[in-house]
């Protein structure tokens, strides 16, 4: 049913939670997992950096950090007996959501498991939502995962 699970992964707490959900599902159904990380230059743009500085200074550091993060997450899955692999892309001029959907199609994923912040109102309007875009345009089912709500503090 879900032989291939694609997990967009950026190391954030929500993507870590999505990874846990994907791992649990992969163990139950014997699925393969692909971790996808997309380096998006617009996320780090400040408007004052020349393109050559981005290429020579920022990008090599970002690629190394992303590779290390993906390798660590992949090793966690492998230690659980889950067949896992990684894919690292640079967004360039494409939207992150489009790249995730393209990857799902090319890899023939059967499910996308994705962490989401669950933004509402103005934050969602101004920041947008890659998760929402992926859920709306995905050719396969999408499981959106949020962080568990914090337990209320005990009253004194």
Secondary structure, 3 states (H helix, E strand, C coil): CCCEEEEECCCCHHHHHHHHHHHHHHHHHCCEEEEEEEECHHHHCCCCCCHHHHHHHHHHHHHHHHHHHHHHHHHHHHHCCCCEEEEEEECCCCCHHHHHHHHHHHHCCCEEEEECCCCCHHHHHHHCCHHHHHHHHCCCEEEEECCCCCCCCCCC
